[in-house]
């Protein structure tokens, strides 16, 4: 389809607020030129840090929820916001109590442009405006993000909201903010550090992982020593945050080397494993993967990670003609890891599957670990890929992979029309249906 057929014929002049008159675009270059003029009007409308933060978070949230090419274009922005930063943000519903001037401006532009061109093309243009603005002011906007993330993190700590503090800490980590240096240890600090460490271990054993990470972090602040660093690293590894885990392990080794190498062998082994999983940060592969994600898109990349990790050819994947043993085990093992070690609020697909499947069935499937190293190798490949991305992208990929793997298993059990009206599928794999039926029938 040619651009002329989308934009219509003629050279109508369009009057845009804060921009003036522009020719209705009739070619991609003219489309980009209009977007550039709109982007250049934004700085005057966003004079304060508050204005910029609300514009960034609210417009990002609006764009990624858009359909088609607009959402894809928005993801070309150099700023990759965490879900907690943007989800549902609306300036008028906040303490600001007024619409954001930048967002309101783009809405006015859309109203006018939609009178002259396709609505889809207007949305695509606004996505390009956002990319231009965030690219031009990347460093300044990231600085504002750091200030707001630190503010919200500190508020969560003060209010005792462990899970939310942890999510804001992840934002700070992605923005390069290191934890504040711990004060010099004292006898009081050591006692407090040990107390917090024991509480952290109790929380970890009970699978209250957000709380455990928070307590280990406070233990480190009170009395830096290898143990809380190592335990926090173990939980981060379970969350596929291998780069952060590696930094914790290296700091634990630095302290341990100074204090007598009590954990020398264990740390060497764990650092070697974490270094392998996070190796794409060191060998230049990470940058290539991130660039490819922007071009290829999340859905395609997620499927490719599945196929490469589990040695499934694309044709086998497309036609459901692969051995499902390892992939099926991974689905339930990953669900088990998320329910025990991660934040379920970040994984709505996992929460839905955990509601569908009987807990005892998941335990049974996890206990049936495949023999040999095949699954460990596949999982290592997958985590090596996943931990190459910033946390927002990693979460999106992992979520989509859960969905696609489950979709494949249902398709293999009930056919490609498993979710059609009249299908016998109850939303769970056939083995789970049999498991539930035998329990209901009193034979288990």
matplotlib code that plots the C-alpha trace (Angstrom):
import matplotlib.pyplot as plt

x = [0.0, 1.4, 1.4, -0.8, -3.7, -3.4, -3.0, -5.4, -4.6, -3.9, -1.7, -4.1, -2.6, -3.1, -3.0, -1.5, -1.4, 2.0, 3.3, 1.4, 0.5, 2.1, 1.4, -0.5, 2.3, 2.3, 5.6, 7.5, 10.1, 7.4, 5.7, 9.0, 9.4, 6.0, 6.9, 10.1, 8.2, 5.8, 8.7, 10.5, 7.4, 7.5, 10.4, 8.5, 5.4, 7.5, 9.5, 9.8, 11.1, 7.6, 6.2, 8.8, 8.4, 4.6, 4.9, 7.4, 5.6, 2.0, 2.8, 4.9, 2.0, -0.5, 1.8, 2.7, -1.0, -1.7, -2.3, 0.0, 2.9, 2.6, 3.4, 6.3, 7.6, 7.4, 9.6, 12.4, 12.8, 16.2, 14.3, 12.8, 10.6, 9.8, 6.1, 6.0, 7.1, 4.4, 1.5, -1.8, 0.0, -2.4, -1.4, -4.9, -5.6, -2.5, -1.4, -0.8, -4.6, -4.2, -3.6, 0.0, 0.6, 2.7, 0.2, -2.7, -0.8, -0.3, -4.0, -4.9, -2.5, -4.1, -7.6, -6.5, -4.4, -7.2, -9.3, -6.9, -5.0, -5.5, -5.9, -3.3, -0.8, -1.5, -0.7, 2.5, 3.5, 3.0, 5.1, 7.8, 7.4, 8.0, 11.1, 12.5, 12.0, 13.3, 16.3, 17.2, 16.9, 17.8, 20.4, 18.2, 15.2, 17.1, 18.3, 14.7, 13.8, 16.6, 15.3, 11.7, 12.7, 14.8, 11.9, 9.4, 11.9, 12.6, 8.9, 8.2, 11.0, 9.6, 6.2, 7.5, 6.3, 9.0, 7.7, 7.3, 10.6, 12.2, 10.6, 11.8, 15.3, 15.3, 14.6, 17.5, 19.8, 18.9, 19.7, 23.1, 22.4, 24.5, 23.4, 24.7, 28.0, 27.5, 28.7, 31.8, 30.8, 30.4, 29.6, 26.0, 26.0, 27.2, 24.4, 21.8, 23.2, 23.1, 19.6, 18.4, 20.2, 18.5, 15.1, 16.0, 16.7, 13.4, 11.6, 13.5, 12.7, 9.0, 9.3, 8.6, 11.3, 10.5, 10.8, 14.0, 15.7, 14.7, 16.1, 19.3, 19.7, 19.2, 21.6, 24.3, 23.8, 24.1, 27.1, 28.6, 29.8, 29.6, 26.5, 23.7, 25.4, 25.5, 21.9, 20.6, 22.5, 20.8, 17.4, 18.3, 19.5, 16.1, 14.6, 16.9, 18.6, 22.0, 24.0, 22.9, 23.6, 27.1, 27.8, 26.7, 28.9, 31.9, 31.4, 31.0, 34.3, 36.0, 35.0, 35.7, 39.2, 39.9, 38.5, 40.0, 38.3, 35.7, 33.5, 36.3, 35.3, 31.6, 32.1, 34.4, 31.9, 28.9, 30.8, 31.8, 28.2, 26.8, 29.6, 28.6, 25.0, 25.8, 28.6, 26.7, 27.5, 31.2, 31.4, 29.4, 26.4, 24.1, 24.1, 23.3, 20.4, 18.9, 19.2, 17.6, 14.7, 13.8, 13.7, 12.3, 9.8, 9.1, 6.9, 9.3, 12.3, 10.6, 9.8, 13.3, 14.7, 12.5, 13.5, 17.2, 17.3, 15.4, 16.9, 13.6, 13.6, 11.2, 9.3, 8.9, 7.6, 5.2, 3.8, 3.9, 6.2, 8.8, 9.5, 7.6, 9.3, 11.8, 9.5, 6.7, 8.9, 10.2, 6.7, 6.0, 9.5, 9.3, 5.9, 7.3, 10.2, 8.0, 5.5, 8.4, 11.1, 9.7, 7.1, 3.8, 2.6, 5.1, 3.8, 0.0, 0.2, 1.9, -0.7, -3.4, -1.8, -1.2, -4.9, -5.7, -3.4, -3.7, -0.7, -0.1, 0.0, 2.7, 4.7, 4.4, 5.6, 8.6, 9.5, 9.7, 12.9, 14.3, 17.4, 20.8, 21.9, 19.6, 17.2, 20.0, 21.7, 18.4, 17.6, 21.1, 20.8, 17.5, 18.7, 21.8, 19.5, 17.0, 19.4, 21.0, 18.0, 17.0, 14.5, 11.3, 12.2, 13.2, 9.9, 7.9, 9.9, 9.5, 5.8, 5.2, 7.3, 5.1, 2.0, 3.4, 4.7, 1.4, -0.4, 1.7, 1.0, -2.7, -2.6, -0.7, -3.3, -6.5, -5.7, -5.1, -8.7, -8.5, -10.1, -13.0, -16.6, -17.4, -13.8, -13.2, -10.2, -10.7, -7.7, -5.1, -3.1, -4.8, -2.6, -3.7, -7.3, -6.8, -5.0, -8.0, -10.6, -9.0, -8.8, -12.4, -13.3, -11.6, -9.1, -6.0]
y = [0.0, 3.4, 6.3, 8.4, 6.0, 6.2, 10.0, 10.9, 13.2, 16.9, 19.2, 20.4, 22.6, 21.4, 23.8, 22.1, 23.7, 25.1, 24.2, 26.1, 25.1, 22.0, 20.3, 17.1, 14.5, 12.3, 10.5, 8.9, 11.7, 14.3, 12.3, 12.3, 16.0, 16.7, 14.5, 16.4, 19.7, 18.4, 17.0, 20.4, 22.0, 19.7, 21.3, 24.6, 22.7, 20.7, 23.2, 21.2, 17.8, 16.9, 17.8, 15.7, 12.7, 12.6, 13.1, 10.2, 7.7, 8.5, 8.7, 5.5, 3.8, 5.0, 4.1, 0.5, -0.2, 1.0, -1.5, -2.4, -0.4, 2.5, 0.2, -1.3, 2.1, 3.3, 0.5, 2.0, 4.6, 4.4, 4.5, 1.2, 1.9, -0.7, -1.6, 0.0, 3.3, 3.6, 1.3, 3.2, 6.6, 9.5, 13.0, 14.2, 11.2, 11.9, 14.5, 16.8, 16.9, 18.3, 16.8, 16.7, 19.6, 17.4, 14.6, 17.0, 18.6, 15.3, 14.5, 17.8, 17.0, 13.6, 15.1, 17.5, 15.0, 12.4, 14.8, 14.6, 11.2, 7.7, 7.3, 4.5, 6.8, 9.5, 7.0, 6.0, 9.6, 10.2, 7.2, 8.7, 12.0, 10.2, 8.4, 11.7, 13.5, 10.7, 10.2, 13.9, 14.2, 10.7, 11.6, 14.3, 12.1, 9.2, 11.6, 12.5, 8.8, 8.2, 11.0, 9.7, 6.1, 6.9, 9.0, 6.2, 3.6, 5.5, 6.0, 2.3, 1.6, 4.1, 2.5, -1.1, -2.0, -4.6, -5.8, -2.3, -1.2, -4.1, -3.2, 0.4, -0.9, -2.8, 0.4, 2.1, -0.8, -0.6, 3.1, 2.4, 3.5, 1.5, 1.1, 3.7, 2.7, 0.9, 2.6, 1.2, -1.9, -1.7, -4.3, -2.9, -3.0, -6.6, -7.7, -6.0, -7.4, -10.9, -10.4, -9.2, -12.0, -14.6, -13.0, -13.0, -16.7, -17.4, -15.5, -17.3, -20.7, -19.7, -18.5, -14.9, -13.9, -10.2, -9.9, -12.0, -9.8, -6.7, -8.2, -9.3, -5.8, -4.3, -6.8, -5.7, -2.1, -2.9, -5.2, -6.0, -9.6, -12.4, -14.3, -11.9, -11.0, -14.7, -15.4, -12.4, -13.5, -16.9, -15.4, -13.0, -16.0, -17.6, -14.4, -14.6, -11.4, -13.0, -9.8, -8.4, -11.7, -11.7, -8.3, -9.5, -12.6, -10.6, -8.2, -11.2, -12.6, -9.3, -9.2, -13.0, -12.6, -9.9, -11.9, -15.3, -17.0, -18.9, -19.3, -19.4, -22.7, -22.0, -18.4, -19.5, -22.1, -19.7, -16.8, -19.1, -20.2, -16.6, -15.3, -17.9, -16.9, -13.2, -13.6, -11.6, -8.4, -9.0, -10.4, -7.8, -10.1, -8.2, -5.1, -7.2, -8.9, -5.7, -4.1, -7.2, -7.1, -3.6, -4.6, -8.2, -7.7, -9.4, -12.2, -13.4, -13.2, -15.1, -18.0, -18.0, -18.2, -21.2, -23.0, -22.3, -23.2, -26.5, -27.4, -27.2, -26.5, -23.8, -26.2, -28.6, -25.7, -24.6, -28.1, -29.3, -32.2, -31.9, -34.0, -32.0, -33.6, -30.9, -28.1, -29.4, -29.9, -26.3, -24.8, -26.3, -25.8, -22.1, -21.7, -23.3, -20.9, -17.9, -18.8, -19.5, -17.0, -14.1, -11.4, -12.8, -9.3, -9.1, -12.3, -12.1, -15.1, -17.2, -16.2, -17.3, -20.7, -21.2, -20.6, -23.1, -26.0, -27.9, -27.2, -30.9, -31.5, -28.8, -30.4, -33.8, -32.5, -30.7, -33.8, -35.7, -34.0, -35.4, -37.5, -36.3, -32.8, -32.0, -29.8, -28.0, -27.2, -25.9, -23.8, -22.3, -21.3, -19.7, -17.8, -16.7, -15.1, -13.6, -12.0, -10.1, -7.8, -5.0, -6.1, -4.7, -6.6, -9.7, -9.8, -9.3, -12.1, -14.5, -13.8, -14.4, -17.6, -19.0, -18.2, -19.7, -22.9, -23.5, -22.7, -25.3, -28.0, -27.4, -27.5, -30.8, -32.3, -30.9, -29.7, -26.1, -25.2, -26.2, -22.9, -23.0, -23.3, -27.0, -28.0, -30.5, -28.5, -27.0, -24.7, -27.2, -30.0, -33.4, -35.0, -32.3, -33.0, -36.7, -35.8, -33.7, -36.2, -39.0, -36.8, -35.8, -39.4, -40.4, -42.7, -40.6]
z = [0.0, -0.9, 1.5, -0.8, -0.4, 3.4, 3.7, 0.9, -2.0, -2.1, 0.0, 2.7, 5.4, 9.0, 11.9, 15.0, 18.5, 19.5, 16.1, 13.5, 10.0, 8.4, 5.0, 5.3, 4.9, 1.8, 2.2, 5.0, 5.1, 5.5, 8.2, 10.1, 9.6, 11.2, 14.1, 14.6, 14.7, 17.3, 19.4, 19.3, 20.9, 24.0, 26.0, 26.4, 27.7, 30.2, 32.1, 35.4, 36.5, 37.7, 34.2, 32.5, 34.8, 34.4, 30.7, 30.4, 32.5, 31.3, 27.6, 27.8, 29.4, 26.8, 23.9, 24.9, 25.4, 21.8, 19.0, 16.1, 14.9, 17.3, 20.3, 18.4, 17.5, 21.1, 22.2, 20.0, 22.7, 24.5, 27.8, 28.9, 31.9, 34.6, 35.0, 38.4, 36.9, 34.3, 34.8, 35.1, 35.7, 35.0, 36.2, 36.8, 39.1, 41.2, 43.7, 40.7, 40.2, 36.6, 33.2, 32.1, 29.6, 27.3, 27.2, 26.7, 23.8, 22.0, 22.5, 20.9, 18.1, 17.6, 17.4, 14.7, 12.7, 12.8, 10.8, 7.9, 8.0, 9.2, 13.0, 12.9, 11.2, 13.8, 16.6, 14.8, 14.5, 18.2, 19.0, 16.9, 18.7, 22.0, 20.6, 19.4, 22.7, 24.9, 22.6, 22.7, 26.4, 27.5, 30.1, 31.7, 31.8, 33.3, 36.0, 36.8, 36.9, 39.4, 41.7, 41.6, 42.0, 45.0, 46.5, 46.1, 47.3, 50.5, 51.1, 50.8, 53.2, 55.7, 55.4, 55.6, 52.1, 51.3, 47.9, 46.5, 47.9, 46.1, 42.8, 43.0, 44.0, 40.7, 38.8, 40.6, 39.8, 36.1, 36.3, 37.7, 41.3, 43.7, 47.4, 49.7, 51.4, 54.7, 57.8, 59.6, 61.5, 65.2, 67.9, 67.9, 64.1, 64.1, 66.5, 64.4, 61.2, 62.6, 63.8, 60.5, 58.7, 60.8, 60.1, 56.4, 56.5, 58.3, 55.6, 52.8, 54.2, 54.3, 50.7, 51.6, 49.2, 48.9, 52.6, 52.7, 50.1, 52.1, 55.3, 53.7, 52.3, 55.8, 57.3, 54.8, 55.7, 59.4, 59.1, 55.7, 55.6, 53.0, 54.2, 53.4, 50.1, 49.2, 50.3, 48.5, 45.4, 45.5, 45.5, 42.7, 40.6, 41.1, 39.7, 36.7, 37.8, 37.3, 36.7, 40.1, 41.7, 40.3, 41.7, 45.1, 44.9, 43.9, 46.9, 49.2, 47.8, 48.4, 52.0, 52.5, 51.1, 53.6, 56.5, 56.0, 53.1, 55.1, 52.0, 49.4, 47.6, 47.6, 46.3, 43.6, 42.4, 42.5, 40.9, 38.0, 37.5, 37.7, 35.4, 32.8, 32.9, 32.8, 30.2, 27.5, 29.5, 29.0, 25.5, 23.6, 22.9, 25.2, 23.0, 19.9, 21.7, 22.9, 19.5, 17.9, 20.4, 19.3, 15.7, 15.9, 18.7, 22.0, 20.7, 18.0, 20.3, 23.1, 20.7, 19.4, 22.9, 23.6, 20.4, 20.8, 24.5, 24.1, 20.7, 18.8, 15.1, 14.0, 11.8, 14.8, 16.9, 14.2, 13.8, 17.4, 16.4, 19.1, 22.2, 24.9, 28.0, 28.9, 27.9, 30.0, 32.9, 32.5, 32.6, 36.0, 37.3, 36.3, 37.9, 41.1, 41.1, 40.6, 43.3, 45.8, 44.9, 42.9, 43.0, 41.6, 41.0, 38.1, 36.5, 35.9, 33.5, 36.2, 38.8, 36.4, 35.8, 39.5, 40.0, 37.3, 38.3, 41.6, 43.8, 44.4, 40.7, 40.3, 43.1, 41.5, 38.1, 39.7, 41.5, 38.2, 37.2, 33.9, 34.3, 33.0, 32.3, 29.4, 31.4, 33.3, 30.0, 28.4, 31.5, 31.5, 27.9, 28.5, 31.6, 29.7, 27.1, 29.6, 32.0, 29.0, 29.0, 31.3, 33.9, 32.1, 28.9, 30.8, 32.6, 29.4, 27.6, 30.5, 30.8, 27.1, 27.2, 29.9, 27.9, 24.6, 26.2, 27.9, 24.6, 22.8, 25.4, 25.2, 21.4, 21.5, 23.9, 22.4, 19.0, 17.7, 18.3, 22.0, 23.1, 20.6, 21.7, 22.4, 23.0, 25.9, 27.1, 30.6, 30.3, 31.7, 30.1, 29.9, 32.5, 35.0, 34.1, 34.9, 38.1, 39.2, 38.2, 40.1, 43.2, 42.9, 42.3, 45.6, 44.0, 45.1]

ax = plt.figure().add_subplot(projection="3d")
ax.plot(x, y, z, "-o")
ax.set_aspect("equal")
plt.show()
